[in-house]
Amino acid sequence: MLQRLRQLRQEKGISQQKLADVLMISQPAINKYENHNVEPDISLLKQIAAYFGTSIDYLVGYSDERNSRLAAVQPKLTEEEAQLMENYRSLTLTERESISMVIHNYLMARKR
């Protein structure tokens, strides 16, 4: 069970369904992670920790250090950047690939 998942989700003000959509998994899976002795695989743990800006150790209750070392080193996002990131994470894989292609094309055009 992810001991702090519900707490982090509630602090962020999102539903189980919204988190499931962001992670591209089912809402019942989120419920199992929060309420039953079920744990996600390591790749999903990484995604959850990254989404909440925490360490995996914090997420599973192994450490009380909330922020990951990466979060401490990386510059803080502006509100606009954070909103863009949240919106991006809510897209499907195909939609994300389309956005990545648009950004790539803009950057390539800038170099010309």
DRENNUZA-920876 format. One record per atom (N, C-alpha, C): residue in one letter; residue number from 1; atom name; x negated, y, z negated. Coordinates in nm, 4 decimals. Each point is the difference from the previous one (the first is absolute). Example, Ala and Ser with C-alpha at 12.3 -4.5 7.8 and 13.67 -1.06 7.14 Angstrom:
+---+-----+----+----------+----------+----------+
: r :   k :  a :        X :        Y :        Z :
+---+-----+----+----------+----------+----------+
: A :   1 :  N :  -1.3190 :  -0.5690 :  -0.7800 :
: A :   1 : CA :   0.0890 :   0.1190 :   0.0000 :
: A :   1 :  C :  -0.0900 :   0.1200 :   0.0000 :
: S :   2 :  N :   0.0350 :   0.1050 :   0.0720 :
: S :   2 : CA :  -0.0820 :   0.1190 :  -0.0060 :
: S :   2 :  C :   0.0770 :   0.1090 :  -0.0730 :
+---+-----+----+----------+----------+----------+
This chain:
+---+-----+----+----------+----------+----------+
: r :   k :  a :        X :        Y :        Z :
+---+-----+----+----------+----------+----------+
: M :   1 :  N :  -0.0845 :  -0.1185 :   0.0000 :
: M :   1 : CA :   0.0845 :   0.1185 :   0.0000 :
: M :   1 :  C :  -0.0887 :   0.1243 :   0.0000 :
: L :   2 :  N :   0.0377 :   0.0968 :   0.0799 :
: L :   2 : CA :  -0.0721 :   0.1272 :   0.0032 :
: L :   2 :  C :   0.0553 :   0.0879 :  -0.1111 :
: Q :   3 :  N :  -0.0723 :   0.0058 :  -0.1088 :
: Q :   3 : CA :   0.0506 :   0.0623 :  -0.1220 :
: Q :   3 :  C :   0.0381 :   0.1467 :   0.0162 :
: R :   4 :  N :  -0.0683 :   0.0692 :   0.0872 :
: R :   4 : CA :   0.0235 :   0.1435 :   0.0099 :
: R :   4 :  C :   0.0711 :   0.0429 :   0.1279 :
: L :   5 :  N :   0.0418 :  -0.0931 :   0.0811 :
: L :   5 : CA :   0.0618 :   0.0353 :   0.1272 :
: L :   5 :  C :   0.1273 :   0.0812 :  -0.0197 :
: R :   6 :  N :   0.0883 :  -0.0452 :  -0.0868 :
: R :   6 : CA :   0.1263 :   0.0720 :  -0.0222 :
: R :   6 :  C :  -0.0277 :   0.1423 :  -0.0504 :
: Q :   7 :  N :  -0.0910 :   0.0110 :  -0.0950 :
: Q :   7 : CA :  -0.0346 :   0.1311 :  -0.0551 :
: Q :   7 :  C :  -0.0506 :   0.0941 :   0.1095 :
: L :   8 :  N :  -0.0909 :  -0.0458 :   0.0824 :
: L :   8 : CA :  -0.0554 :   0.0822 :   0.1075 :
: L :   8 :  C :   0.1068 :   0.0376 :   0.1018 :
: R :   9 :  N :   0.0834 :  -0.0960 :   0.0327 :
: R :   9 : CA :   0.1077 :   0.0251 :   0.0965 :
: R :   9 :  C :   0.0975 :   0.1033 :  -0.0534 :
: Q :  10 :  N :   0.0373 :  -0.0125 :  -0.1261 :
: Q :  10 : CA :   0.0940 :   0.0942 :  -0.0596 :
: Q :  10 :  C :  -0.0611 :   0.1396 :  -0.0132 :
: E :  11 :  N :  -0.1282 :   0.0062 :  -0.0337 :
: E :  11 : CA :  -0.0683 :   0.1304 :  -0.0072 :
: E :  11 :  C :   0.0029 :   0.0702 :   0.1350 :
: K :  12 :  N :  -0.0131 :  -0.0769 :   0.1046 :
: K :  12 : CA :   0.0008 :   0.0560 :   0.1351 :
: K :  12 :  C :   0.1423 :   0.0293 :   0.0478 :
: G :  13 :  N :   0.1001 :  -0.0520 :  -0.0733 :
: G :  13 : CA :   0.1393 :   0.0257 :   0.0321 :
: G :  13 :  C :   0.0498 :  -0.0735 :   0.1227 :
: I :  14 :  N :  -0.0517 :  -0.1213 :   0.0213 :
: I :  14 : CA :   0.0438 :  -0.0778 :   0.1161 :
: I :  14 :  C :   0.0664 :  -0.1297 :  -0.0446 :
: S :  15 :  N :   0.0900 :  -0.0468 :   0.0810 :
: S :  15 : CA :   0.0717 :  -0.1249 :  -0.0279 :
: S :  15 :  C :  -0.0856 :  -0.1204 :   0.0397 :
: Q :  16 :  N :   0.0439 :  -0.1159 :  -0.0452 :
: Q :  16 : CA :  -0.0657 :  -0.1232 :   0.0436 :
: Q :  16 :  C :   0.0082 :  -0.0128 :   0.1518 :
: Q :  17 :  N :   0.1137 :   0.0374 :   0.0577 :
: Q :  17 : CA :   0.0174 :  -0.0110 :   0.1447 :
: Q :  17 :  C :  -0.0964 :   0.0913 :   0.0743 :
: K :  18 :  N :  -0.0165 :   0.1241 :  -0.0481 :
: K :  18 : CA :  -0.0916 :   0.0944 :   0.0651 :
: K :  18 :  C :  -0.1427 :  -0.0537 :  -0.0041 :
: L :  19 :  N :  -0.0419 :  -0.0522 :  -0.1153 :
: L :  19 : CA :  -0.1344 :  -0.0569 :  -0.0104 :
: L :  19 :  C :  -0.0142 :  -0.1202 :   0.0920 :
: A :  20 :  N :   0.1024 :  -0.0826 :   0.0052 :
: A :  20 : CA :  -0.0026 :  -0.1162 :   0.0891 :
: A :  20 :  C :  -0.0145 :   0.0437 :   0.1453 :
: D :  21 :  N :   0.0717 :   0.1059 :   0.0377 :
: D :  21 : CA :  -0.0088 :   0.0510 :   0.1373 :
: D :  21 :  C :  -0.1410 :   0.0497 :   0.0304 :
: V :  22 :  N :  -0.0594 :   0.0723 :  -0.0940 :
: V :  22 : CA :  -0.1355 :   0.0526 :   0.0187 :
: V :  22 :  C :  -0.0997 :  -0.1146 :   0.0173 :
: L :  23 :  N :   0.0152 :  -0.1043 :  -0.0803 :
: L :  23 : CA :  -0.0930 :  -0.1130 :   0.0033 :
: L :  23 :  C :   0.0368 :  -0.1050 :   0.1052 :
: M :  24 :  N :   0.1156 :   0.0214 :   0.0650 :
: M :  24 : CA :   0.0497 :  -0.0918 :   0.1021 :
: M :  24 :  C :   0.0203 :  -0.1412 :  -0.0545 :
: I :  25 :  N :   0.0630 :  -0.0051 :  -0.1183 :
: I :  25 : CA :   0.0390 :  -0.1270 :  -0.0608 :
: I :  25 :  C :   0.1464 :   0.0133 :  -0.0427 :
: S :  26 :  N :   0.0554 :  -0.1024 :  -0.0611 :
: S :  26 : CA :   0.1405 :   0.0045 :  -0.0398 :
: S :  26 :  C :   0.0168 :   0.0614 :  -0.1390 :
: Q :  27 :  N :   0.1178 :   0.0540 :  -0.0245 :
: Q :  27 : CA :   0.0320 :   0.0548 :  -0.1325 :
: Q :  27 :  C :  -0.0008 :  -0.1100 :  -0.1064 :
: P :  28 :  N :   0.0539 :  -0.1206 :   0.0291 :
: P :  28 : CA :  -0.0080 :  -0.1053 :  -0.1009 :
: P :  28 :  C :  -0.1440 :  -0.0347 :  -0.0410 :
: A :  29 :  N :  -0.0941 :   0.0159 :   0.0915 :
: A :  29 : CA :  -0.1402 :  -0.0252 :  -0.0352 :
: A :  29 :  C :  -0.0467 :   0.1018 :  -0.1043 :
: I :  30 :  N :   0.0349 :   0.1270 :   0.0197 :
: I :  30 : CA :  -0.0358 :   0.1034 :  -0.0984 :
: I :  30 :  C :   0.0621 :  -0.0349 :  -0.1349 :
: N :  31 :  N :   0.1256 :  -0.0407 :   0.0018 :
: N :  31 : CA :   0.0683 :  -0.0380 :  -0.1235 :
: N :  31 :  C :  -0.0742 :  -0.1142 :  -0.0703 :
: K :  32 :  N :  -0.0430 :  -0.0985 :   0.0747 :
: K :  32 : CA :  -0.0737 :  -0.1130 :  -0.0590 :
: K :  32 :  C :  -0.1323 :   0.0463 :  -0.0594 :
: Y :  33 :  N :  -0.0701 :   0.0917 :   0.0679 :
: Y :  33 : CA :  -0.1275 :   0.0500 :  -0.0510 :
: Y :  33 :  C :   0.0197 :   0.0778 :  -0.1297 :
: E :  34 :  N :   0.1128 :   0.0692 :  -0.0116 :
: E :  34 : CA :   0.0267 :   0.0800 :  -0.1190 :
: E :  34 :  C :   0.0568 :  -0.0808 :  -0.1163 :
: N :  35 :  N :   0.0793 :  -0.1009 :   0.0290 :
: N :  35 : CA :   0.0791 :  -0.0635 :  -0.1052 :
: N :  35 :  C :  -0.0302 :  -0.1471 :  -0.0267 :
: H :  36 :  N :  -0.0743 :  -0.0624 :   0.0845 :
: H :  36 : CA :  -0.0260 :  -0.1424 :  -0.0159 :
: H :  36 :  C :  -0.1505 :  -0.0237 :   0.0056 :
: N :  37 :  N :  -0.0389 :  -0.1185 :  -0.0282 :
: N :  37 : CA :  -0.1427 :  -0.0322 :  -0.0002 :
: N :  37 :  C :  -0.0469 :  -0.0349 :   0.1410 :
: V :  38 :  N :   0.0179 :   0.0956 :   0.0907 :
: V :  38 : CA :  -0.0389 :  -0.0176 :   0.1391 :
: V :  38 :  C :  -0.0982 :   0.1106 :   0.0349 :
: E :  39 :  N :  -0.1073 :  -0.0364 :   0.0665 :
: E :  39 : CA :  -0.1014 :   0.0987 :   0.0376 :
: E :  39 :  C :  -0.0229 :  -0.0020 :   0.1506 :
: P :  40 :  N :  -0.0218 :   0.1167 :   0.0594 :
: P :  40 : CA :  -0.0285 :   0.0064 :   0.1442 :
: P :  40 :  C :  -0.1416 :  -0.0454 :   0.0291 :
: D :  41 :  N :  -0.0272 :  -0.0267 :   0.1275 :
: D :  41 : CA :  -0.1367 :  -0.0350 :   0.0379 :
: D :  41 :  C :  -0.0882 :   0.1247 :  -0.0081 :
: I :  42 :  N :  -0.1286 :  -0.0199 :   0.0106 :
: I :  42 : CA :  -0.0968 :   0.1085 :  -0.0210 :
: I :  42 :  C :   0.0162 :   0.1135 :   0.1013 :
: S :  43 :  N :   0.0344 :  -0.0316 :   0.1239 :
: S :  43 : CA :   0.0149 :   0.1067 :   0.0988 :
: S :  43 :  C :   0.1175 :   0.0907 :  -0.0354 :
: L :  44 :  N :   0.1087 :  -0.0572 :  -0.0507 :
: L :  44 : CA :   0.1137 :   0.0815 :  -0.0412 :
: L :  44 :  C :  -0.0320 :   0.0765 :  -0.1283 :
: L :  45 :  N :  -0.0740 :  -0.0616 :  -0.0908 :
: L :  45 : CA :  -0.0443 :   0.0712 :  -0.1207 :
: L :  45 :  C :  -0.0796 :   0.1248 :   0.0374 :
: K :  46 :  N :  -0.0871 :  -0.0130 :   0.0991 :
: K :  46 : CA :  -0.0788 :   0.1147 :   0.0466 :
: K :  46 :  C :   0.0916 :   0.1102 :   0.0535 :
: Q :  47 :  N :   0.1003 :  -0.0378 :   0.0778 :
: Q :  47 : CA :   0.0928 :   0.0986 :   0.0560 :
: Q :  47 :  C :   0.0783 :   0.0712 :  -0.1097 :
: I :  48 :  N :   0.0467 :  -0.0754 :  -0.0984 :
: I :  48 : CA :   0.0777 :   0.0588 :  -0.1097 :
: I :  48 :  C :  -0.0872 :   0.0960 :  -0.0804 :
: A :  49 :  N :  -0.1207 :  -0.0440 :  -0.0331 :
: A :  49 : CA :  -0.0906 :   0.0852 :  -0.0765 :
: A :  49 :  C :  -0.0337 :   0.1269 :   0.0777 :
: A :  50 :  N :  -0.0247 :  -0.0133 :   0.1291 :
: A :  50 : CA :  -0.0313 :   0.1166 :   0.0831 :
: A :  50 :  C :   0.1196 :   0.0951 :   0.0063 :
: Y :  51 :  N :   0.1200 :  -0.0534 :   0.0138 :
: Y :  51 : CA :   0.1200 :   0.0825 :   0.0086 :
: Y :  51 :  C :   0.0171 :   0.0843 :  -0.1258 :
: F :  52 :  N :  -0.0265 :  -0.0593 :  -0.1166 :
: F :  52 : CA :   0.0168 :   0.0724 :  -0.1256 :
: F :  52 :  C :  -0.1283 :   0.0687 :  -0.0467 :
: G :  53 :  N :  -0.1099 :  -0.0185 :   0.0731 :
: G :  53 : CA :  -0.1263 :   0.0638 :  -0.0377 :
: G :  53 :  C :  -0.0558 :  -0.0536 :  -0.1298 :
: T :  54 :  N :   0.0151 :  -0.1289 :  -0.0219 :
: T :  54 : CA :  -0.0500 :  -0.0635 :  -0.1217 :
: T :  54 :  C :  -0.0973 :  -0.1108 :   0.0361 :
: S :  55 :  N :  -0.0644 :  -0.0519 :  -0.1026 :
: S :  55 : CA :  -0.0823 :  -0.1185 :   0.0210 :
: S :  55 :  C :   0.0890 :  -0.1229 :  -0.0108 :
: I :  56 :  N :  -0.0427 :  -0.1084 :   0.0590 :
: I :  56 : CA :   0.0734 :  -0.1264 :  -0.0144 :
: I :  56 :  C :  -0.0022 :  -0.0420 :  -0.1462 :
: D :  57 :  N :  -0.1118 :   0.0210 :  -0.0672 :
: D :  57 : CA :  -0.0096 :  -0.0346 :  -0.1421 :
: D :  57 :  C :   0.1083 :   0.0702 :  -0.0813 :
: Y :  58 :  N :   0.0247 :   0.1267 :   0.0286 :
: Y :  58 : CA :   0.1048 :   0.0731 :  -0.0703 :
: Y :  58 :  C :   0.1369 :  -0.0583 :   0.0337 :
: L :  59 :  N :   0.0212 :  -0.0264 :   0.1259 :
: L :  59 : CA :   0.1288 :  -0.0505 :   0.0475 :
: L :  59 :  C :   0.0395 :  -0.1304 :  -0.0697 :
: V :  60 :  N :  -0.0960 :  -0.0890 :  -0.0188 :
: V :  60 : CA :   0.0295 :  -0.1300 :  -0.0607 :
: V :  60 :  C :  -0.0164 :  -0.0003 :  -0.1515 :
: G :  61 :  N :  -0.0361 :   0.1151 :  -0.0585 :
: G :  61 : CA :  -0.0105 :   0.0103 :  -0.1448 :
: G :  61 :  C :  -0.1334 :  -0.0418 :  -0.0573 :
: Y :  62 :  N :  -0.1000 :  -0.0158 :   0.0844 :
: Y :  62 : CA :  -0.1323 :  -0.0415 :  -0.0460 :
: Y :  62 :  C :  -0.0801 :   0.1170 :  -0.0557 :
: S :  63 :  N :   0.0317 :   0.1209 :   0.0461 :
: S :  63 : CA :  -0.0706 :   0.1206 :  -0.0421 :
: S :  63 :  C :   0.0998 :   0.1117 :  -0.0258 :
: D :  64 :  N :  -0.0368 :   0.0898 :  -0.0883 :
: D :  64 : CA :   0.0823 :   0.1189 :  -0.0238 :
: D :  64 :  C :  -0.0485 :   0.1191 :   0.0815 :
: E :  65 :  N :  -0.1065 :  -0.0193 :   0.0777 :
: E :  65 : CA :  -0.0489 :   0.1055 :   0.0889 :
: E :  65 :  C :   0.0927 :   0.0051 :   0.1209 :
: R :  66 :  N :   0.0780 :   0.1071 :   0.0057 :
: R :  66 : CA :   0.1065 :   0.0082 :   0.1000 :
: R :  66 :  C :  -0.0508 :   0.0204 :   0.1419 :
: N :  67 :  N :  -0.0907 :   0.0905 :   0.0192 :
: N :  67 : CA :  -0.0443 :   0.0345 :   0.1348 :
: N :  67 :  C :  -0.1144 :  -0.0886 :   0.0437 :
: S :  68 :  N :   0.0058 :  -0.0341 :   0.1272 :
: S :  68 : CA :  -0.1097 :  -0.0772 :   0.0568 :
: S :  68 :  C :  -0.1206 :   0.0916 :   0.0172 :
: R :  69 :  N :  -0.1147 :  -0.0574 :   0.0089 :
: R :  69 : CA :  -0.1209 :   0.0802 :   0.0218 :
: R :  69 :  C :   0.0072 :   0.0749 :   0.1321 :
: L :  70 :  N :   0.0605 :  -0.0623 :   0.1009 :
: L :  70 : CA :   0.0134 :   0.0671 :   0.1288 :
: L :  70 :  C :   0.0848 :   0.1259 :  -0.0113 :
: A :  71 :  N :   0.1073 :  -0.0072 :  -0.0770 :
: A :  71 : CA :   0.0880 :   0.1160 :  -0.0152 :
: A :  71 :  C :  -0.0747 :   0.1143 :  -0.0667 :
: A :  72 :  N :  -0.0910 :  -0.0319 :  -0.0907 :
: A :  72 : CA :  -0.0749 :   0.1042 :  -0.0689 :
: A :  72 :  C :  -0.1016 :   0.0666 :   0.0925 :
: V :  73 :  N :  -0.0506 :  -0.0730 :   0.0981 :
: V :  73 : CA :  -0.1014 :   0.0523 :   0.0911 :
: V :  73 :  C :   0.0624 :   0.0769 :   0.1164 :
: Q :  74 :  N :   0.1149 :  -0.0443 :   0.0457 :
: Q :  74 : CA :   0.0637 :   0.0607 :   0.1155 :
: Q :  74 :  C :   0.0637 :   0.1336 :  -0.0381 :
: P :  75 :  N :  -0.0018 :   0.0957 :   0.0930 :
: P :  75 : CA :   0.0641 :   0.1281 :  -0.0297 :
: P :  75 :  C :   0.1514 :  -0.0174 :  -0.0134 :
: K :  76 :  N :   0.0599 :   0.0853 :  -0.0806 :
: K :  76 : CA :   0.1446 :  -0.0045 :  -0.0214 :
: K :  76 :  C :   0.0722 :   0.0428 :   0.1267 :
: L :  77 :  N :   0.1098 :  -0.0678 :   0.0322 :
: L :  77 : CA :   0.0800 :   0.0353 :   0.1168 :
: L :  77 :  C :   0.0881 :   0.1199 :  -0.0325 :
: T :  78 :  N :   0.0222 :   0.0832 :   0.1005 :
: T :  78 : CA :   0.0972 :   0.1076 :  -0.0156 :
: T :  78 :  C :   0.1391 :  -0.0624 :  -0.0007 :
: E :  79 :  N :   0.1007 :   0.0773 :  -0.0384 :
: E :  79 : CA :   0.1366 :  -0.0522 :   0.0022 :
: E :  79 :  C :   0.0392 :  -0.0438 :   0.1407 :
: E :  80 :  N :  -0.0380 :   0.0811 :   0.0996 :
: E :  80 : CA :   0.0330 :  -0.0331 :   0.1390 :
: E :  80 :  C :  -0.0669 :  -0.1305 :   0.0424 :
: E :  81 :  N :  -0.1279 :  -0.0170 :  -0.0365 :
: E :  81 : CA :  -0.0713 :  -0.1226 :   0.0346 :
: E :  81 :  C :   0.0613 :  -0.1211 :  -0.0705 :
: A :  82 :  N :   0.0370 :   0.0172 :  -0.1255 :
: A :  82 : CA :   0.0608 :  -0.1092 :  -0.0751 :
: A :  82 :  C :   0.1340 :  -0.0396 :   0.0625 :
: Q :  83 :  N :   0.0782 :   0.0992 :   0.0432 :
: Q :  83 : CA :   0.1290 :  -0.0291 :   0.0632 :
: Q :  83 :  C :  -0.0204 :  -0.0720 :   0.1330 :
: L :  84 :  N :  -0.0992 :   0.0452 :   0.0779 :
: L :  84 : CA :  -0.0308 :  -0.0676 :   0.1258 :
: L :  84 :  C :  -0.0403 :  -0.1455 :  -0.0246 :
: M :  85 :  N :  -0.0808 :  -0.0214 :  -0.1034 :
: M :  85 : CA :  -0.0444 :  -0.1358 :  -0.0323 :
: M :  85 :  C :   0.1178 :  -0.0867 :  -0.0420 :
: E :  86 :  N :   0.0875 :   0.0544 :  -0.0820 :
: E :  86 : CA :   0.1171 :  -0.0772 :  -0.0432 :
: E :  86 :  C :   0.0898 :  -0.0327 :   0.1189 :
: N :  87 :  N :   0.0201 :   0.0983 :   0.0881 :
: N :  87 : CA :   0.0808 :  -0.0246 :   0.1194 :
: N :  87 :  C :  -0.0650 :  -0.1059 :   0.0885 :
: Y :  88 :  N :  -0.1308 :   0.0103 :   0.0185 :
: Y :  88 : CA :  -0.0733 :  -0.0965 :   0.0821 :
: Y :  88 :  C :   0.0158 :  -0.1409 :  -0.0555 :
: R :  89 :  N :  -0.0116 :  -0.0137 :  -0.1307 :
: R :  89 : CA :   0.0103 :  -0.1321 :  -0.0627 :
: R :  89 :  C :   0.1389 :  -0.0604 :   0.0140 :
: S :  90 :  N :   0.0998 :   0.0841 :   0.0221 :
: S :  90 : CA :   0.1356 :  -0.0529 :   0.0139 :
: S :  90 :  C :   0.0312 :  -0.0448 :   0.1428 :
: L :  91 :  N :  -0.0930 :   0.0235 :   0.0937 :
: L :  91 : CA :   0.0201 :  -0.0408 :   0.1391 :
: L :  91 :  C :  -0.0281 :  -0.1482 :   0.0184 :
: T :  92 :  N :   0.0536 :  -0.0560 :   0.1064 :
: T :  92 : CA :  -0.0316 :  -0.1381 :   0.0361 :
: T :  92 :  C :  -0.1418 :  -0.0041 :   0.0579 :
: L :  93 :  N :  -0.0544 :  -0.1165 :   0.0136 :
: L :  93 : CA :  -0.1337 :  -0.0154 :   0.0572 :
: L :  93 :  C :  -0.0062 :   0.0591 :   0.1407 :
: T :  94 :  N :   0.1009 :  -0.0258 :   0.0807 :
: T :  94 : CA :   0.0047 :   0.0528 :   0.1373 :
: T :  94 :  C :   0.0030 :   0.1526 :  -0.0010 :
: E :  95 :  N :   0.0789 :   0.0577 :  -0.0883 :
: E :  95 : CA :   0.0074 :   0.1465 :  -0.0101 :
: E :  95 :  C :  -0.1341 :   0.0579 :  -0.0457 :
: R :  96 :  N :  -0.0643 :  -0.0684 :  -0.0943 :
: R :  96 : CA :  -0.1324 :   0.0461 :  -0.0460 :
: R :  96 :  C :  -0.1010 :  -0.0025 :   0.1146 :
: E :  97 :  N :   0.0045 :  -0.1055 :   0.0797 :
: E :  97 : CA :  -0.0918 :  -0.0097 :   0.1139 :
: E :  97 :  C :   0.0247 :   0.1138 :   0.0983 :
: S :  98 :  N :   0.1253 :   0.0360 :   0.0224 :
: S :  98 : CA :   0.0334 :   0.1108 :   0.0900 :
: S :  98 :  C :  -0.0562 :   0.1313 :  -0.0531 :
: I :  99 :  N :   0.0173 :   0.0241 :  -0.1286 :
: I :  99 : CA :  -0.0524 :   0.1222 :  -0.0625 :
: I :  99 :  C :  -0.1525 :   0.0031 :   0.0117 :
: S : 100 :  N :  -0.0639 :  -0.1125 :  -0.0244 :
: S : 100 : CA :  -0.1464 :  -0.0072 :   0.0113 :
: S : 100 :  C :  -0.0468 :   0.0328 :   0.1414 :
: M : 101 :  N :   0.0746 :  -0.0478 :   0.0993 :
: M : 101 : CA :  -0.0360 :   0.0290 :   0.1392 :
: M : 101 :  C :   0.0151 :   0.1492 :   0.0309 :
: V : 102 :  N :   0.1050 :   0.0615 :  -0.0500 :
: V : 102 : CA :   0.0215 :   0.1440 :   0.0212 :
: V : 102 :  C :  -0.1151 :   0.0791 :  -0.0611 :
: I : 103 :  N :  -0.0366 :  -0.0332 :  -0.1235 :
: I : 103 : CA :  -0.1112 :   0.0697 :  -0.0667 :
: I : 103 :  C :  -0.1291 :  -0.0202 :   0.0784 :
: H : 104 :  N :  -0.0246 :  -0.1238 :   0.0405 :
: H : 104 : CA :  -0.1208 :  -0.0294 :   0.0782 :
: H : 104 :  C :  -0.0037 :   0.0841 :   0.1281 :
: N : 105 :  N :   0.1124 :   0.0082 :   0.0700 :
: N : 105 : CA :   0.0058 :   0.0781 :   0.1241 :
: N : 105 :  C :  -0.0254 :   0.1483 :  -0.0245 :
: Y : 106 :  N :   0.0551 :   0.0544 :  -0.1073 :
: Y : 106 : CA :  -0.0261 :   0.1401 :  -0.0339 :
: Y : 106 :  C :  -0.1489 :   0.0227 :  -0.0275 :
: L : 107 :  N :  -0.0608 :  -0.0906 :  -0.0743 :
: L : 107 : CA :  -0.1421 :   0.0156 :  -0.0321 :
: L : 107 :  C :  -0.0876 :  -0.0127 :   0.1245 :
: M : 108 :  N :   0.0352 :  -0.0917 :   0.0883 :
: M : 108 : CA :  -0.0769 :  -0.0151 :   0.1245 :
: M : 108 :  C :   0.0150 :   0.1231 :   0.0877 :
: A : 109 :  N :   0.1196 :   0.0562 :   0.0089 :
: A : 109 : CA :   0.0232 :   0.1201 :   0.0804 :
: A : 109 :  C :  -0.0772 :   0.1189 :  -0.0552 :
: R : 110 :  N :  -0.0153 :   0.0046 :  -0.1292 :
: R : 110 : CA :  -0.0732 :   0.1090 :  -0.0655 :
: R : 110 :  C :  -0.1490 :  -0.0036 :   0.0375 :
: K : 111 :  N :  -0.0528 :  -0.1200 :   0.0228 :
: K : 111 : CA :  -0.1430 :  -0.0157 :   0.0328 :
: K : 111 :  C :  -0.0327 :   0.0428 :   0.1419 :
: R : 112 :  N :   0.1015 :   0.0106 :   0.0863 :
: R : 112 : CA :  -0.0249 :   0.0323 :   0.1394 :
: R : 112 :  C :  -0.0305 :   0.1442 :   0.0197 :
+---+-----+----+----------+----------+----------+
